[in-house]
Amino acid sequence: MNDQNPTVSALTVASLLVDTEPYLSCDDCFERMDQYVERRLADRHHDDLEMTTHLAGCGVCAEEADALEALLREDAQ
Ligand SMILES: [Zn+2]
């Protein structure tokens, strides 16, 4: 009966980690944002899984990234 417990708890822990713990904190995200946005502008195929994962789940940082990208685009013109 107890045989199933390790599997269940491992799955539960995994799903909790995915749901509640983005790879980056907002502080980490802000620190890397300049570089990330610059690279995205230089190469639209550039991807940073940690950043995109955080931005997908954090509206504040996603908005900040959008604003920064718009700013850099204007500068480049
Ligand atoms: Zn954030």
N, CA, C, O and the ligand as a Tripos MOL2 file, in Angstrom:
@<TRIPOS>MOLECULE
protein
  309   307    78     0     0
PROTEIN
NO_CHARGES

@<TRIPOS>ATOM
      1 N           0.8350   -1.2090    0.0000 N.3       1 MET1
      2 CA          0.0000    0.0000    0.0000 C.3       1 MET1
      3 C           0.8620    1.2480    0.0000 C.2       1 MET1
      4 O           0.5870    2.2280   -0.6920 O.2       1 MET1
      5 N           1.9150    1.1750    0.8030 N.am      2 ASN2
      6 CA          2.8070    2.3310    0.8450 C.3       2 ASN2
      7 C           3.6790    2.4440   -0.4030 C.2       2 ASN2
      8 O           4.3500    3.4510   -0.6270 O.2       2 ASN2
      9 N           3.6480    1.3800   -1.2090 N.am      3 ASP3
     10 CA          4.5070    1.3780   -2.3930 C.3       3 ASP3
     11 C           4.2370    2.5550   -3.3250 C.2       3 ASP3
     12 O           5.1450    3.0400   -4.0010 O.2       3 ASP3
     13 N           3.0070    3.0040   -3.3580 N.am      4 GLN4
     14 CA          2.6600    4.0660   -4.3070 C.3       4 GLN4
     15 C           3.0570    5.4550   -3.8030 C.2       4 GLN4
     16 O           3.1540    6.4030   -4.5820 O.2       4 GLN4
     17 N           3.2760    5.5610   -2.5310 N.am      5 ASN5
     18 CA          3.5130    6.8940   -1.9840 C.3       5 ASN5
     19 C           4.7140    7.6470   -2.5680 C.2       5 ASN5
     20 O           4.6070    8.8350   -2.8710 O.2       5 ASN5
     21 N           5.8520    6.9690   -2.7280 N.am      6 PRO6
     22 CA          7.0060    7.7140   -3.2660 C.3       6 PRO6
     23 C           6.7050    8.3210   -4.6350 C.2       6 PRO6
     24 O           7.0760    9.4640   -4.9010 O.2       6 PRO6
     25 N           6.0320    7.5590   -5.5080 N.am      7 THR7
     26 CA          5.7120    8.0640   -6.8420 C.3       7 THR7
     27 C           4.7970    9.2710   -6.7480 C.2       7 THR7
     28 O           5.0400   10.3020   -7.3760 O.2       7 THR7
     29 N           3.7560    9.1340   -5.9680 N.am      8 VAL8
     30 CA          2.7860   10.2230   -5.8540 C.3       8 VAL8
     31 C           3.4510   11.4770   -5.2930 C.2       8 VAL8
     32 O           3.2530   12.5790   -5.8050 O.2       8 VAL8
     33 N           4.2330   11.2970   -4.2460 N.am      9 SER9
     34 CA          4.8110   12.4980   -3.6450 C.3       9 SER9
     35 C           5.8610   13.1250   -4.5670 C.2       9 SER9
     36 O           6.0080   14.3460   -4.6050 O.2       9 SER9
     37 N           6.5850   12.2890   -5.3070 N.am     10 ALA10
     38 CA          7.5630   12.8510   -6.2400 C.3      10 ALA10
     39 C           6.8560   13.6750   -7.3120 C.2      10 ALA10
     40 O           7.3040   14.7670   -7.6600 O.2      10 ALA10
     41 N           5.7560   13.1490   -7.8280 N.am     11 LEU11
     42 CA          5.0080   13.9020   -8.8360 C.3      11 LEU11
     43 C           4.4450   15.1860   -8.2510 C.2      11 LEU11
     44 O           4.4610   16.2400   -8.8860 O.2      11 LEU11
     45 N           3.9510   15.0760   -7.0340 N.am     12 THR12
     46 CA          3.3750   16.2590   -6.3960 C.3      12 THR12
     47 C           4.4350   17.3360   -6.2050 C.2      12 THR12
     48 O           4.2030   18.5120   -6.4850 O.2      12 THR12
     49 N           5.5910   16.9180   -5.7290 N.am     13 VAL13
     50 CA          6.6760   17.8810   -5.5240 C.3      13 VAL13
     51 C           7.0800   18.5070   -6.8510 C.2      13 VAL13
     52 O           7.2960   19.7170   -6.9260 O.2      13 VAL13
     53 N           7.1840   17.6970   -7.8940 N.am     14 ALA14
     54 CA          7.5820   18.2180   -9.2050 C.3      14 ALA14
     55 C           6.5790   19.2560   -9.6860 C.2      14 ALA14
     56 O           6.9700   20.3160  -10.1750 O.2      14 ALA14
     57 N           5.2830   18.9590   -9.5520 N.am     15 SER15
     58 CA          4.2900   19.9060  -10.0540 C.3      15 SER15
     59 C           4.2710   21.1670   -9.2030 C.2      15 SER15
     60 O           4.0140   22.2570   -9.7130 O.2      15 SER15
     61 N           4.5400   21.0270   -7.9190 N.am     16 LEU16
     62 CA          4.5970   22.2110   -7.0630 C.3      16 LEU16
     63 C           5.7710   23.1000   -7.4580 C.2      16 LEU16
     64 O           5.6570   24.3250   -7.4920 O.2      16 LEU16
     65 N           6.8950   22.4650   -7.7540 N.am     17 LEU17
     66 CA          8.0710   23.2410   -8.1320 C.3      17 LEU17
     67 C           7.8140   23.9920   -9.4290 C.2      17 LEU17
     68 O           8.1850   25.1580   -9.5650 O.2      17 LEU17
     69 N           7.1740   23.3180  -10.3840 N.am     18 VAL18
     70 CA          6.9000   23.9550  -11.6710 C.3      18 VAL18
     71 C           5.9500   25.1290  -11.4700 C.2      18 VAL18
     72 O           6.1400   26.1990  -12.0480 O.2      18 VAL18
     73 N           4.9180   24.9160  -10.6390 N.am     19 ASP19
     74 CA          3.8950   25.9420  -10.4940 C.3      19 ASP19
     75 C           4.3480   27.1440   -9.6760 C.2      19 ASP19
     76 O           4.0000   28.2850   -9.9800 O.2      19 ASP19
     77 N           5.1230   26.8740   -8.6390 N.am     20 THR20
     78 CA          5.3450   27.9500   -7.6820 C.3      20 THR20
     79 C           6.7430   28.5450   -7.7410 C.2      20 THR20
     80 O           7.0130   29.5770   -7.1280 O.2      20 THR20
     81 N           7.6390   27.8840   -8.4890 N.am     21 GLU21
     82 CA          9.0000   28.3950   -8.4520 C.3      21 GLU21
     83 C           9.5500   28.6060   -9.8500 C.2      21 GLU21
     84 O          10.1420   27.6970  -10.4320 O.2      21 GLU21
     85 N           9.3600   29.7950  -10.3910 N.am     22 PRO22
     86 CA          9.9950   30.1010  -11.6710 C.3      22 PRO22
     87 C          11.4990   29.9730  -11.5220 C.2      22 PRO22
     88 O          12.0300   30.0280  -10.4130 O.2      22 PRO22
     89 N          12.1700   29.8060  -12.6290 N.am     23 TYR23
     90 CA         13.6240   29.6180  -12.5570 C.3      23 TYR23
     91 C          14.3030   30.8320  -11.9450 C.2      23 TYR23
     92 O          15.2790   30.7100  -11.2050 O.2      23 TYR23
     93 N          13.7690   32.0070  -12.2660 N.am     24 LEU24
     94 CA         14.4080   33.2270  -11.7960 C.3      24 LEU24
     95 C          13.4810   33.9620  -10.8420 C.2      24 LEU24
     96 O          12.2590   33.8890  -10.9690 O.2      24 LEU24
     97 N          14.0570   34.6550   -9.9080 N.am     25 SER25
     98 CA         13.2810   35.6040   -9.1250 C.3      25 SER25
     99 C          13.1470   36.8740   -9.9550 C.2      25 SER25
    100 O          13.8300   37.0250  -10.9690 O.2      25 SER25
    101 N          12.2860   37.7760   -9.5430 N.am     26 CYS26
    102 CA         12.1380   39.0370  -10.2730 C.3      26 CYS26
    103 C          13.4580   39.8110  -10.2570 C.2      26 CYS26
    104 O          13.8110   40.4540  -11.2460 O.2      26 CYS26
    105 N          14.1760   39.7530   -9.1560 N.am     27 ASP27
    106 CA         15.4690   40.4440   -9.0800 C.3      27 ASP27
    107 C          16.4310   39.9040  -10.1330 C.2      27 ASP27
    108 O          17.0810   40.6660  -10.8490 O.2      27 ASP27
    109 N          16.5100   38.5650  -10.2170 N.am     28 ASP28
    110 CA         17.3810   37.9520  -11.2220 C.3      28 ASP28
    111 C          16.9340   38.3430  -12.6210 C.2      28 ASP28
    112 O          17.7490   38.6290  -13.4990 O.2      28 ASP28
    113 N          15.6250   38.3490  -12.8050 N.am     29 CYS29
    114 CA         15.0570   38.6690  -14.1060 C.3      29 CYS29
    115 C          15.4440   40.0970  -14.5100 C.2      29 CYS29
    116 O          15.8710   40.3350  -15.6390 O.2      29 CYS29
    117 N          15.2900   41.0380  -13.5790 N.am     30 PHE30
    118 CA         15.6350   42.4350  -13.8740 C.3      30 PHE30
    119 C          17.1160   42.5700  -14.1940 C.2      30 PHE30
    120 O          17.5050   43.3440  -15.0690 O.2      30 PHE30
    121 N          17.9390   41.8100  -13.4750 N.am     31 GLU31
    122 CA         19.3800   41.8860  -13.7010 C.3      31 GLU31
    123 C          19.7600   41.4540  -15.1090 C.2      31 GLU31
    124 O          20.6860   42.0000  -15.7090 O.2      31 GLU31
    125 N          19.0440   40.4810  -15.6250 N.am     32 ARG32
    126 CA         19.3860   39.9250  -16.9320 C.3      32 ARG32
    127 C          18.5830   40.5490  -18.0650 C.2      32 ARG32
    128 O          18.8040   40.2390  -19.2350 O.2      32 ARG32
    129 N          17.6570   41.4250  -17.7160 N.am     33 MET33
    130 CA         16.6990   41.8930  -18.7160 C.3      33 MET33
    131 C          17.3600   42.6860  -19.8480 C.2      33 MET33
    132 O          17.0440   42.4800  -21.0200 O.2      33 MET33
    133 N          18.2700   43.5850  -19.4970 N.am     34 ASP34
    134 CA         18.9400   44.3840  -20.5250 C.3      34 ASP34
    135 C          19.5710   43.4930  -21.5830 C.2      34 ASP34
    136 O          19.3540   43.6570  -22.7830 O.2      34 ASP34
    137 N          20.3550   42.5470  -21.0940 N.am     35 GLN35
    138 CA         21.0680   41.6470  -21.9870 C.3      35 GLN35
    139 C          20.0920   40.8130  -22.8180 C.2      35 GLN35
    140 O          20.2800   40.6200  -24.0190 O.2      35 GLN35
    141 N          19.0640   40.3330  -22.1590 N.am     36 TYR36
    142 CA         18.0730   39.5010  -22.8360 C.3      36 TYR36
    143 C          17.3930   40.2790  -23.9570 C.2      36 TYR36
    144 O          17.2920   39.7890  -25.0820 O.2      36 TYR36
    145 N          16.9300   41.4790  -23.6570 N.am     37 VAL37
    146 CA         16.2100   42.2790  -24.6490 C.3      37 VAL37
    147 C          17.1380   42.6760  -25.7980 C.2      37 VAL37
    148 O          16.7340   42.6510  -26.9610 O.2      37 VAL37
    149 N          18.3630   43.0360  -25.4790 N.am     38 GLU38
    150 CA         19.3210   43.3860  -26.5310 C.3      38 GLU38
    151 C          19.5640   42.2120  -27.4680 C.2      38 GLU38
    152 O          19.6200   42.3740  -28.6880 O.2      38 GLU38
    153 N          19.7070   41.0450  -26.8900 N.am     39 ARG39
    154 CA         19.9340   39.8590  -27.7260 C.3      39 ARG39
    155 C          18.7090   39.5310  -28.5630 C.2      39 ARG39
    156 O          18.8230   39.1050  -29.7120 O.2      39 ARG39
    157 N          17.5430   39.7330  -27.9770 N.am     40 ARG40
    158 CA         16.3120   39.4820  -28.7250 C.3      40 ARG40
    159 C          16.2150   40.4230  -29.9150 C.2      40 ARG40
    160 O          15.7620   40.0240  -30.9880 O.2      40 ARG40
    161 N          16.6310   41.6510  -29.7360 N.am     41 LEU41
    162 CA         16.5640   42.6280  -30.8200 C.3      41 LEU41
    163 C          17.5860   42.2970  -31.8950 C.2      41 LEU41
    164 O          17.3210   42.4730  -33.0840 O.2      41 LEU41
    165 N          18.7530   41.8190  -31.4800 N.am     42 ALA42
    166 CA         19.8060   41.4890  -32.4320 C.3      42 ALA42
    167 C          19.4640   40.2120  -33.1930 C.2      42 ALA42
    168 O          19.8100   40.0620  -34.3650 O.2      42 ALA42
    169 N          18.7820   39.2990  -32.5130 N.am     43 ASP43
    170 CA         18.4510   38.0180  -33.1280 C.3      43 ASP43
    171 C          17.0830   37.5930  -32.6100 C.2      43 ASP43
    172 O          16.9440   37.1650  -31.4640 O.2      43 ASP43
    173 N          16.0710   37.7180  -33.4740 N.am     44 ARG44
    174 CA         14.7210   37.4660  -32.9760 C.3      44 ARG44
    175 C          14.4950   36.0030  -32.6380 C.2      44 ARG44
    176 O          13.4840   35.6530  -32.0290 O.2      44 ARG44
    177 N          15.4280   35.1520  -33.0270 N.am     45 HIS45
    178 CA         15.3040   33.7480  -32.6540 C.3      45 HIS45
    179 C          15.9850   33.4480  -31.3180 C.2      45 HIS45
    180 O          15.8970   32.3370  -30.7950 O.2      45 HIS45
    181 N          16.6540   34.4450  -30.7900 N.am     46 HIS46
    182 CA         17.3130   34.2340  -29.5090 C.3      46 HIS46
    183 C          16.2860   33.8460  -28.4570 C.2      46 HIS46
    184 O          15.1960   34.4150  -28.3850 O.2      46 HIS46
    185 N          16.6520   32.8800  -27.6580 N.am     47 ASP47
    186 CA         15.7410   32.4600  -26.6180 C.3      47 ASP47
    187 C          16.5300   32.1690  -25.3470 C.2      47 ASP47
    188 O          17.6520   31.6650  -25.3940 O.2      47 ASP47
    189 N          15.9340   32.4890  -24.2410 N.am     48 ASP48
    190 CA         16.5390   32.2060  -22.9430 C.3      48 ASP48
    191 C          15.4370   31.5860  -22.1120 C.2      48 ASP48
    192 O          14.5360   32.2790  -21.6370 O.2      48 ASP48
    193 N          15.5130   30.2810  -21.9400 N.am     49 LEU49
    194 CA         14.4230   29.5410  -21.3110 C.3      49 LEU49
    195 C          14.0720   30.0970  -19.9360 C.2      49 LEU49
    196 O          12.8990   30.2200  -19.5850 O.2      49 LEU49
    197 N          15.0990   30.4290  -19.1660 N.am     50 GLU50
    198 CA         14.8290   30.9310  -17.8210 C.3      50 GLU50
    199 C          14.0670   32.2500  -17.8790 C.2      50 GLU50
    200 O          13.1230   32.4730  -17.1210 O.2      50 GLU50
    201 N          14.4900   33.1120  -18.7860 N.am     51 MET51
    202 CA         13.8230   34.4060  -18.9240 C.3      51 MET51
    203 C          12.4110   34.2440  -19.4690 C.2      51 MET51
    204 O          11.4690   34.8130  -18.9180 O.2      51 MET51
    205 N          12.2500   33.4710  -20.5490 N.am     52 THR52
    206 CA         10.9210   33.3430  -21.1370 C.3      52 THR52
    207 C           9.9650   32.6740  -20.1630 C.2      52 THR52
    208 O           8.7790   33.0040  -20.1230 O.2      52 THR52
    209 N          10.4840   31.7270  -19.3700 N.am     53 THR53
    210 CA          9.6330   31.0770  -18.3800 C.3      53 THR53
    211 C           9.1770   32.0860  -17.3350 C.2      53 THR53
    212 O           8.0050   32.1090  -16.9590 O.2      53 THR53
    213 N          10.0830   32.9040  -16.8740 N.am     54 HIS54
    214 CA          9.7130   33.9000  -15.8720 C.3      54 HIS54
    215 C           8.7510   34.9310  -16.4670 C.2      54 HIS54
    216 O           7.7500   35.2880  -15.8450 O.2      54 HIS54
    217 N           9.0600   35.4000  -17.6610 N.am     55 LEU55
    218 CA          8.2240   36.4300  -18.2840 C.3      55 LEU55
    219 C           6.8320   35.9040  -18.5820 C.2      55 LEU55
    220 O           5.8530   36.6480  -18.5240 O.2      55 LEU55
    221 N           6.7440   34.6000  -18.9070 N.am     56 ALA56
    222 CA          5.4350   34.0120  -19.1980 C.3      56 ALA56
    223 C           4.5590   33.9870  -17.9440 C.2      56 ALA56
    224 O           3.3310   34.0190  -18.0270 O.2      56 ALA56
    225 N           5.2110   33.9290  -16.7850 N.am     57 GLY57
    226 CA          4.4430   33.7980  -15.5620 C.3      57 GLY57
    227 C           4.4130   35.0540  -14.7080 C.2      57 GLY57
    228 O           3.7810   35.0700  -13.6520 O.2      57 GLY57
    229 N           5.0860   36.1010  -15.1500 N.am     58 CYS58
    230 CA          5.1900   37.3080  -14.3320 C.3      58 CYS58
    231 C           4.8520   38.5270  -15.1830 C.2      58 CYS58
    232 O           5.6710   38.9870  -15.9790 O.2      58 CYS58
    233 N           3.6600   39.0370  -15.0110 N.am     59 GLY59
    234 CA          3.1890   40.1610  -15.8140 C.3      59 GLY59
    235 C           4.0130   41.4170  -15.6140 C.2      59 GLY59
    236 O           4.2140   42.1880  -16.5520 O.2      59 GLY59
    237 N           4.4950   41.6270  -14.3870 N.am     60 VAL60
    238 CA          5.2760   42.8310  -14.0940 C.3      60 VAL60
    239 C           6.5540   42.8530  -14.9300 C.2      60 VAL60
    240 O           6.8600   43.8500  -15.5840 O.2      60 VAL60
    241 N           7.2860   41.7610  -14.9030 N.am     61 CYS61
    242 CA          8.5430   41.6940  -15.6480 C.3      61 CYS61
    243 C           8.2900   41.6750  -17.1530 C.2      61 CYS61
    244 O           9.0570   42.2610  -17.9170 O.2      61 CYS61
    245 N           7.2230   41.0090  -17.5820 N.am     62 ALA62
    246 CA          6.9030   40.9670  -19.0100 C.3      62 ALA62
    247 C           6.6320   42.3760  -19.5200 C.2      62 ALA62
    248 O           7.0630   42.7400  -20.6140 O.2      62 ALA62
    249 N           5.9230   43.1630  -18.7300 N.am     63 GLU63
    250 CA          5.6220   44.5380  -19.1060 C.3      63 GLU63
    251 C           6.9120   45.3570  -19.1850 C.2      63 GLU63
    252 O           7.1120   46.1530  -20.1030 O.2      63 GLU63
    253 N           7.7690   45.1380  -18.2070 N.am     64 GLU64
    254 CA          9.0500   45.8490  -18.1610 C.3      64 GLU64
    255 C           9.8960   45.4960  -19.3860 C.2      64 GLU64
    256 O          10.5280   46.3690  -19.9820 O.2      64 GLU64
    257 N           9.9050   44.2250  -19.7560 N.am     65 ALA65
    258 CA         10.6700   43.7790  -20.9170 C.3      65 ALA65
    259 C          10.1180   44.3970  -22.1950 C.2      65 ALA65
    260 O          10.8800   44.8110  -23.0690 O.2      65 ALA65
    261 N           8.8000   44.4590  -22.3010 N.am     66 ASP66
    262 CA          8.1760   45.0840  -23.4690 C.3      66 ASP66
    263 C           8.5610   46.5500  -23.5690 C.2      66 ASP66
    264 O           8.9010   47.0440  -24.6440 O.2      66 ASP66
    265 N           8.5040   47.2380  -22.4420 N.am     67 ALA67
    266 CA          8.8170   48.6650  -22.4270 C.3      67 ALA67
    267 C          10.2790   48.8940  -22.8070 C.2      67 ALA67
    268 O          10.6000   49.8050  -23.5710 O.2      67 ALA67
    269 N          11.1540   48.0580  -22.2630 N.am     68 LEU68
    270 CA         12.5710   48.1850  -22.5620 C.3      68 LEU68
    271 C          12.8390   47.9060  -24.0370 C.2      68 LEU68
    272 O          13.6460   48.5880  -24.6690 O.2      68 LEU68
    273 N          12.1680   46.9130  -24.5750 N.am     69 GLU69
    274 CA         12.3490   46.5710  -25.9820 C.3      69 GLU69
    275 C          11.8870   47.7240  -26.8730 C.2      69 GLU69
    276 O          12.5580   48.0620  -27.8480 O.2      69 GLU69
    277 N          10.7600   48.3190  -26.5450 N.am     70 ALA70
    278 CA         10.2490   49.4510  -27.3250 C.3      70 ALA70
    279 C          11.2390   50.6070  -27.2840 C.2      70 ALA70
    280 O          11.4810   51.2770  -28.2880 O.2      70 ALA70
    281 N          11.8090   50.8270  -26.0940 N.am     71 LEU71
    282 CA         12.7800   51.9060  -25.9130 C.3      71 LEU71
    283 C          14.0150   51.6700  -26.7730 C.2      71 LEU71
    284 O          14.4870   52.5790  -27.4550 O.2      71 LEU71
    285 N          14.5330   50.4500  -26.7380 N.am     72 LEU72
    286 CA         15.7280   50.1240  -27.4960 C.3      72 LEU72
    287 C          15.4670   50.1850  -28.9970 C.2      72 LEU72
    288 O          16.3450   50.5740  -29.7680 O.2      72 LEU72
    289 N          14.2830   49.8070  -29.4040 N.am     73 ARG73
    290 CA         13.9230   49.8860  -30.8310 C.3      73 ARG73
    291 C          13.9510   51.3400  -31.3000 C.2      73 ARG73
    292 O          14.4490   51.6420  -32.3850 O.2      73 ARG73
    293 N          13.4190   52.2280  -30.4810 N.am     74 GLU74
    294 CA         13.4100   53.6460  -30.8460 C.3      74 GLU74
    295 C          14.8370   54.1740  -30.9480 C.2      74 GLU74
    296 O          15.1660   54.9250  -31.8660 O.2      74 GLU74
    297 N          15.6790   53.7760  -30.0010 N.am     75 ASP75
    298 CA         17.0650   54.2110  -30.0150 C.3      75 ASP75
    299 C          17.7820   53.7640  -31.2770 C.2      75 ASP75
    300 O          18.6290   54.4790  -31.8120 O.2      75 ASP75
    301 N          17.4340   52.5780  -31.7450 N.am     76 ALA76
    302 CA         18.1480   52.0010  -32.8730 C.3      76 ALA76
    303 C          17.7920   52.7010  -34.1760 C.2      76 ALA76
    304 O          18.5140   52.5590  -35.1640 O.2      76 ALA76
    305 N          16.7070   53.4480  -34.2020 N.am     77 GLN77
    306 CA         16.2700   54.0730  -35.4510 C.3      77 GLN77
    307 C          16.9700   55.3880  -35.7370 C.2      77 GLN77
    308 O          16.6980   56.0230  -36.7560 O.2      77 GLN77
    309 ZN          9.0720   38.9490  -12.3250 Zn       78 ZN78
@<TRIPOS>BOND
     1     1     2 1
     2     2     3 1
     3     3     4 2
     4     3     5 am
     5     5     6 1
     6     6     7 1
     7     7     8 2
     8     7     9 am
     9     9    10 1
    10    10    11 1
    11    11    12 2
    12    11    13 am
    13    13    14 1
    14    14    15 1
    15    15    16 2
    16    15    17 am
    17    17    18 1
    18    18    19 1
    19    19    20 2
    20    19    21 am
    21    21    22 1
    22    22    23 1
    23    23    24 2
    24    23    25 am
    25    25    26 1
    26    26    27 1
    27    27    28 2
    28    27    29 am
    29    29    30 1
    30    30    31 1
    31    31    32 2
    32    31    33 am
    33    33    34 1
    34    34    35 1
    35    35    36 2
    36    35    37 am
    37    37    38 1
    38    38    39 1
    39    39    40 2
    40    39    41 am
    41    41    42 1
    42    42    43 1
    43    43    44 2
    44    43    45 am
    45    45    46 1
    46    46    47 1
    47    47    48 2
    48    47    49 am
    49    49    50 1
    50    50    51 1
    51    51    52 2
    52    51    53 am
    53    53    54 1
    54    54    55 1
    55    55    56 2
    56    55    57 am
    57    57    58 1
    58    58    59 1
    59    59    60 2
    60    59    61 am
    61    61    62 1
    62    62    63 1
    63    63    64 2
    64    63    65 am
    65    65    66 1
    66    66    67 1
    67    67    68 2
    68    67    69 am
    69    69    70 1
    70    70    71 1
    71    71    72 2
    72    71    73 am
    73    73    74 1
    74    74    75 1
    75    75    76 2
    76    75    77 am
    77    77    78 1
    78    78    79 1
    79    79    80 2
    80    79    81 am
    81    81    82 1
    82    82    83 1
    83    83    84 2
    84    83    85 am
    85    85    86 1
    86    86    87 1
    87    87    88 2
    88    87    89 am
    89    89    90 1
    90    90    91 1
    91    91    92 2
    92    91    93 am
    93    93    94 1
    94    94    95 1
    95    95    96 2
    96    95    97 am
    97    97    98 1
    98    98    99 1
    99    99   100 2
   100    99   101 am
   101   101   102 1
   102   102   103 1
   103   103   104 2
   104   103   105 am
   105   105   106 1
   106   106   107 1
   107   107   108 2
   108   107   109 am
   109   109   110 1
   110   110   111 1
   111   111   112 2
   112   111   113 am
   113   113   114 1
   114   114   115 1
   115   115   116 2
   116   115   117 am
   117   117   118 1
   118   118   119 1
   119   119   120 2
   120   119   121 am
   121   121   122 1
   122   122   123 1
   123   123   124 2
   124   123   125 am
   125   125   126 1
   126   126   127 1
   127   127   128 2
   128   127   129 am
   129   129   130 1
   130   130   131 1
   131   131   132 2
   132   131   133 am
   133   133   134 1
   134   134   135 1
   135   135   136 2
   136   135   137 am
   137   137   138 1
   138   138   139 1
   139   139   140 2
   140   139   141 am
   141   141   142 1
   142   142   143 1
   143   143   144 2
   144   143   145 am
   145   145   146 1
   146   146   147 1
   147   147   148 2
   148   147   149 am
   149   149   150 1
   150   150   151 1
   151   151   152 2
   152   151   153 am
   153   153   154 1
   154   154   155 1
   155   155   156 2
   156   155   157 am
   157   157   158 1
   158   158   159 1
   159   159   160 2
   160   159   161 am
   161   161   162 1
   162   162   163 1
   163   163   164 2
   164   163   165 am
   165   165   166 1
   166   166   167 1
   167   167   168 2
   168   167   169 am
   169   169   170 1
   170   170   171 1
   171   171   172 2
   172   171   173 am
   173   173   174 1
   174   174   175 1
   175   175   176 2
   176   175   177 am
   177   177   178 1
   178   178   179 1
   179   179   180 2
   180   179   181 am
   181   181   182 1
   182   182   183 1
   183   183   184 2
   184   183   185 am
   185   185   186 1
   186   186   187 1
   187   187   188 2
   188   187   189 am
   189   189   190 1
   190   190   191 1
   191   191   192 2
   192   191   193 am
   193   193   194 1
   194   194   195 1
   195   195   196 2
   196   195   197 am
   197   197   198 1
   198   198   199 1
   199   199   200 2
   200   199   201 am
   201   201   202 1
   202   202   203 1
   203   203   204 2
   204   203   205 am
   205   205   206 1
   206   206   207 1
   207   207   208 2
   208   207   209 am
   209   209   210 1
   210   210   211 1
   211   211   212 2
   212   211   213 am
   213   213   214 1
   214   214   215 1
   215   215   216 2
   216   215   217 am
   217   217   218 1
   218   218   219 1
   219   219   220 2
   220   219   221 am
   221   221   222 1
   222   222   223 1
   223   223   224 2
   224   223   225 am
   225   225   226 1
   226   226   227 1
   227   227   228 2
   228   227   229 am
   229   229   230 1
   230   230   231 1
   231   231   232 2
   232   231   233 am
   233   233   234 1
   234   234   235 1
   235   235   236 2
   236   235   237 am
   237   237   238 1
   238   238   239 1
   239   239   240 2
   240   239   241 am
   241   241   242 1
   242   242   243 1
   243   243   244 2
   244   243   245 am
   245   245   246 1
   246   246   247 1
   247   247   248 2
   248   247   249 am
   249   249   250 1
   250   250   251 1
   251   251   252 2
   252   251   253 am
   253   253   254 1
   254   254   255 1
   255   255   256 2
   256   255   257 am
   257   257   258 1
   258   258   259 1
   259   259   260 2
   260   259   261 am
   261   261   262 1
   262   262   263 1
   263   263   264 2
   264   263   265 am
   265   265   266 1
   266   266   267 1
   267   267   268 2
   268   267   269 am
   269   269   270 1
   270   270   271 1
   271   271   272 2
   272   271   273 am
   273   273   274 1
   274   274   275 1
   275   275   276 2
   276   275   277 am
   277   277   278 1
   278   278   279 1
   279   279   280 2
   280   279   281 am
   281   281   282 1
   282   282   283 1
   283   283   284 2
   284   283   285 am
   285   285   286 1
   286   286   287 1
   287   287   288 2
   288   287   289 am
   289   289   290 1
   290   290   291 1
   291   291   292 2
   292   291   293 am
   293   293   294 1
   294   294   295 1
   295   295   296 2
   296   295   297 am
   297   297   298 1
   298   298   299 1
   299   299   300 2
   300   299   301 am
   301   301   302 1
   302   302   303 1
   303   303   304 2
   304   303   305 am
   305   305   306 1
   306   306   307 1
   307   307   308 2
@<TRIPOS>SUBSTRUCTURE
     1 MET1         2 RESIDUE 1 A MET
     2 ASN2         6 RESIDUE 1 A ASN
     3 ASP3        10 RESIDUE 1 A ASP
     4 GLN4        14 RESIDUE 1 A GLN
     5 ASN5        18 RESIDUE 1 A ASN
     6 PRO6        22 RESIDUE 1 A PRO
     7 THR7        26 RESIDUE 1 A THR
     8 VAL8        30 RESIDUE 1 A VAL
     9 SER9        34 RESIDUE 1 A SER
    10 ALA10       38 RESIDUE 1 A ALA
    11 LEU11       42 RESIDUE 1 A LEU
    12 THR12       46 RESIDUE 1 A THR
    13 VAL13       50 RESIDUE 1 A VAL
    14 ALA14       54 RESIDUE 1 A ALA
    15 SER15       58 RESIDUE 1 A SER
    16 LEU16       62 RESIDUE 1 A LEU
    17 LEU17       66 RESIDUE 1 A LEU
    18 VAL18       70 RESIDUE 1 A VAL
    19 ASP19       74 RESIDUE 1 A ASP
    20 THR20       78 RESIDUE 1 A THR
    21 GLU21       82 RESIDUE 1 A GLU
    22 PRO22       86 RESIDUE 1 A PRO
    23 TYR23       90 RESIDUE 1 A TYR
    24 LEU24       94 RESIDUE 1 A LEU
    25 SER25       98 RESIDUE 1 A SER
    26 CYS26      102 RESIDUE 1 A CYS
    27 ASP27      106 RESIDUE 1 A ASP
    28 ASP28      110 RESIDUE 1 A ASP
    29 CYS29      114 RESIDUE 1 A CYS
    30 PHE30      118 RESIDUE 1 A PHE
    31 GLU31      122 RESIDUE 1 A GLU
    32 ARG32      126 RESIDUE 1 A ARG
    33 MET33      130 RESIDUE 1 A MET
    34 ASP34      134 RESIDUE 1 A ASP
    35 GLN35      138 RESIDUE 1 A GLN
    36 TYR36      142 RESIDUE 1 A TYR
    37 VAL37      146 RESIDUE 1 A VAL
    38 GLU38      150 RESIDUE 1 A GLU
    39 ARG39      154 RESIDUE 1 A ARG
    40 ARG40      158 RESIDUE 1 A ARG
    41 LEU41      162 RESIDUE 1 A LEU
    42 ALA42      166 RESIDUE 1 A ALA
    43 ASP43      170 RESIDUE 1 A ASP
    44 ARG44      174 RESIDUE 1 A ARG
    45 HIS45      178 RESIDUE 1 A HIS
    46 HIS46      182 RESIDUE 1 A HIS
    47 ASP47      186 RESIDUE 1 A ASP
    48 ASP48      190 RESIDUE 1 A ASP
    49 LEU49      194 RESIDUE 1 A LEU
    50 GLU50      198 RESIDUE 1 A GLU
    51 MET51      202 RESIDUE 1 A MET
    52 THR52      206 RESIDUE 1 A THR
    53 THR53      210 RESIDUE 1 A THR
    54 HIS54      214 RESIDUE 1 A HIS
    55 LEU55      218 RESIDUE 1 A LEU
    56 ALA56      222 RESIDUE 1 A ALA
    57 GLY57      226 RESIDUE 1 A GLY
    58 CYS58      230 RESIDUE 1 A CYS
    59 GLY59      234 RESIDUE 1 A GLY
    60 VAL60      238 RESIDUE 1 A VAL
    61 CYS61      242 RESIDUE 1 A CYS
    62 ALA62      246 RESIDUE 1 A ALA
    63 GLU63      250 RESIDUE 1 A GLU
    64 GLU64      254 RESIDUE 1 A GLU
    65 ALA65      258 RESIDUE 1 A ALA
    66 ASP66      262 RESIDUE 1 A ASP
    67 ALA67      266 RESIDUE 1 A ALA
    68 LEU68      270 RESIDUE 1 A LEU
    69 GLU69      274 RESIDUE 1 A GLU
    70 ALA70      278 RESIDUE 1 A ALA
    71 LEU71      282 RESIDUE 1 A LEU
    72 LEU72      286 RESIDUE 1 A LEU
    73 ARG73      290 RESIDUE 1 A ARG
    74 GLU74      294 RESIDUE 1 A GLU
    75 ASP75      298 RESIDUE 1 A ASP
    76 ALA76      302 RESIDUE 1 A ALA
    77 GLN77      306 RESIDUE 1 A GLN
    78 ZN78       309 GROUP 0 **** ****
